[in-house]
Amino acid sequence: MAQIDLAALAARLPSTPLTRFAPSPTGRLHLGHVANAIYVWGIARALGGRVLLRIEDHDRERSRVQYEHGIIEDLGWLGLMPDVVEERQSARTTEYEAALARLTERGLVYACRCSRREIEEAAGTSPELLYPGTCRDLALAPTAGLGLRVRLAPGVETFDDARLGPQAQDPGAQCGDLLVRDRAGHWTYQFAVTVDDTSEHVDLVIRGEDLLPSTGRQIRLARLLGRRTPPVFLHHPLLLAPTGLKLSKANRDAGIDVLRADGWPPAAVLGLAASGAGLIPKPQPLSPRGLAALFERGRSEP
C-alpha cells in the first residue's frame, strides 16, 4: 500500500513550497477534481506551502469562458482559495514562443505533417500513442498546417514519486518525439504545462495516477529548457465512477454544480470526495481548514 511520508517530502522541498491546482475549462468541476484539490490544498497547508491556480486552456477548441468562471465560482464555494493566480495559458503565447525558440536554436525542433490517425495506425498495439519518427529527417519547412516536435534521444529518466516511490521511464520509447504544437497551431499539454511549471518555479506537482506516464517526458523537456532540478511529483489515486472508469466531464459525473443545486453544503462535498479518495473511512463534513489534518506527519494514505 503506497504511502505519503510528509517528513521525507518536506525534506525534499523548500520551506515554503509552491504547488498548483490546474483545471482545464472544458467543463465544470466534478468530484474527481475535488479529490485532487483536497490533496493539493491539504498537503500544501500541512507543509506550510502555497497553492497556485492555473487555468489550462491550451485546448482552444473545447475551452469555454463560462467553464472558467464556473471553476472559480465552485472553488470559492468550497472555500479553496489559491495563494497565487497564474495567467491562463491562452495569454502566455510569448512565453511558449520563447521556449520553442530556445529548443529550435539547439536543433531539437522539426516540423511534422502526420495526422493522429496515421500515428495510431503506425503505433499498432503500443500501450500509448507512440510517434514512429516519420518526419524526423524530412527537414520539412515549419509552415501552417504542420505540427512541431522536439527530438527525444533514447535514455531513461528516473524520479522518486512521493507516494509511489522510485520510477524509471524512457520517454522516447513511450511516446517518441514530443509534439509541442499541433497542426492547428495549438500548444500541447505536455509543452505548456512544462513551460508553466518551470517559469512559475513550481516545486511540487500533485496530480492523479493517470498522468504518471507523462512525468518522465516532462522532466526531460524541462531539462532541455534549462531546468536543472525538476519538481517533486506526487501521483494520487483516482476517484472512479460506479462503472470503474475515471470520472469524466463529458459524462457529467458528480458535477459540483449539480450537487450544489441539489442542496449539498460545501463541507459535505469535501467529505464525500475525501471518502471516495480513501482519505477517510466514510463521508463526513470537512472544512477547508481540516484538510491539512488528513496528511499530518505520522499519518499515511491508502
N, C-alpha and C positions, 0 to 999 in steps of 0.2 A: 504494500500500500504506500503510494507516494506521499511524501510529507513536505511541509514547508518549515524549515528551521530559520526562524526570524533572526536569531542571533547571528547565524552564519551569513544570512542575507545582508544584514546590516553591516557586517564586516567587509563586504564587497562593494559598498556604496558610500558616497559622501554623506556627511552628517545630515544634510537636508536634500534627499534625493528628489528628482523630478520624474514622475511617471505621467501617463496620458490616458484619457478616455477619448476614443476616436471613432465615432459612429459615422456611417455613410447616410446622407439624406435621401435614401431611395425608398423610405417607408418610415412608419412610426416605430418607436422603441417597443420591444416585446420583453418577456421575462428573461430571455437569454441575455439581452443587453443589461438588464438589471443585475443579473448574477455576475456579469463581468464588472459592472460598476461597483458591486459590493467588494469584489477582490481588489479593484483599483483603489477605491477610497479607503477601504478598511486597512489594507496593507500600507498605503501611503501614510495614513494617520498613525498607525502603530509604529511606523519608522520615523515619525516627525517630518514626513516629506510633503511634497506639493503635487497637485493634480492639474494637468494642462488639458483643456478641452480643444480638440481639433475636429473640425468638420471635414471629413474626407470625401469631397465631392469631385474627385478626379473623373468619375463616370458621368460625363456631361449629358449623356442621353437619358439616363434614369434619375439623375439628381433633380430634386424639386425644392424650391424655396419654402413651400408650405411644410414640407417634411422637416427641413432645418428648424423652422420656427417651432414645430411640434416637438422635436427632440429637446430643444432648450426649455420649452414650457414643461415637458414631462420631468426633466431633471430638476427644475426648480420646485415642482410639486412634490417630488420625492425628498427634497431637502439636500440634494447633492450639488453643492456649489463648487465650481472649479476655482483654483487659485490663479490660474493663468488662462487666458483665452487666446488661442492662436488664430491667425488669418485662415480662412477657408482655403483649401488647396487651389481652387479656381483663381485665387488672387495672387498666387505665388509663381506665375509663369516665369518671371525674371530669374528667380532662384533656380528653377528647373533648367532654364536655358543655360545659365552659368555652369551648373553642374554637368550638363551634357557637353558643353564646350570643353571642360577640363578633360573629360573622358575622350573626346574627339581628338584633342591635341596629342594624346598618348597613343592614337591609332587603335583605340578599342571599340569604336563605333562603326557599324556598317548598315547600309540600307537593306531592307528585306521586303520582297513582294509576296511572300507566301500568305495564303489565307488560313484561317483556323481549320477549315475543313481539310485542306491539304496536309496540314501538320498532324491532324488527328488520324488521317489515313496512313501517314508515314509512321506515326508512333505505334500503331497496332495495339498490342496488349500492354504497353508501358503503363505503370501504376499512375502516372500523371502525364500531362501534355509535354512530351519531350521533343524539342525542336532538333531536327537532324543536321542542321548546318547547311541547308540547301544553298543559301545566298552568301555564305560566309566569304567566299573567294571570288564572287562575281563582280565586285567593285561597281555596284550599281550607284548611279547618281542619286543623292537623297532628295528626290522630288516629291511633290504632293502625291498622296495615294500610296506611298510606301511607308512601311514601319521602320523603326530604328532599333537595332540590337547591340548589346555590349558583349564582347568576346569574354567567355569564361574559360580560363585554362583549366586543365584537369588538376584535381587536388581536393583534399578533404579539409573541411572546416570543422573544428572541434569547439564545443562550448559546454558549459555546465549549467543546465537548466535548474532554476532554483527550486523546482518541485520534482522534476523527473530525473535529475542527475545528469551525468556525462552523456553527451550526444556527439555523433560524428556524421556529417553529411557531405556528399560530393555534389555541389550544385550543377556542374556540367553534366554529370551522369543522371541527375534527377530531371532537369528541365532544359538542358542545353543552353546556348547563348541567350541571354536575358532580354526580353522585349522591354524597352523603356518608353517608347512612344508608338502607339498603334497606327494602323493605316489611315484612320480617320483623324490623326493628329492629336489624340488624347494621351496624356501621360498615364502610364500604368501604375497600378497599386504598388508593385514591388519597388519601382523607382521613386515615386512620390513619397511614400512613407519613409524610405531610407534617407532621402534628402532632408525631409522634415525632421526626423529624429536626430539627424546629425546637426543641422543648423540650430535646432532648439535645445541641443545638449540634453536630450532625454537620457536619463541614467538607467531607468528600469522600465521594461516593456512587459506588461501583464495582459495576456490575451488567451483565447481558447486554444485547446489542443489541436483544433483543425488547422491552425496556422503554424504549427510546429515545423512542417516541411519547408516553410518559407525562410526559416531563420538562417540557415547556412548561406543562402544566396544573398540575404540582406547584409549579413556580416561581411561577405566578400565584396559586395558592391560598396558598402561604407568604407572599407579599407581602400578600394580603388579611388574613392573620392577624398581620401586623406584622413579618415578617422582611424586612429591607432588603437583606441580601446573601445570596443563595442559596448552597447548597453548590456545590462544583465537581463536575461529573459526568464519569464515565469509563465508556463502554459498550464492553465487550469482546466478541469473537466467541463464538458459542455452540458448545458441544460437541454434535455431531449423532449420532443413531443411524445404523446402516448404511442405513436407509431414506432418510436425508437429512433427517429430521424432528428437531425438538428432542427431547432426552431427556425422558422422562415418568415420573413416579412411578406413574401409573396402569398403565403398561406394564411396570413393574419393570425399567426399563432400567439395566443395570450398577449394581445396588444395592450399596452398600458392605457391607451385612450379608451379601450373597451372596458377594462377593469375600472377605470375612473368613472365612466358613465354608469356602470353597474353599482356604484356606491362604495367601492373599496377605498379605505383610507391609505395614505402613503405607508404607514408603519406595517400594515397588513401585507401590502405588496412586497415590501422589502423582506418580510419574514417568509412569504411564500417562495420568493426567489432563492433566499438563503437555504430554505429547506430542500428545494429542488436541486440545489448545488451540493447538498450533503454537508453543509456547514453547521446546521442544527438538526436535531432528530425529527422535529415536526414543526409545522408552521406556527409561528408566534410573532406578535408585533415586535418590530425592531425600529429603533430610531437611527438616524444617520450617525449620532454620537456613539451609538453602541456598536457600530461596525468594526471598529478597531479591536474590540474585545474578542471578536471571532478569531483574531490572528495573534493574540498575545503570545509573548515568548513563553516557551514551555508547552504550548498547545500545538497540535498538528491538525491537518485537514485530510479528508479521505483522498 
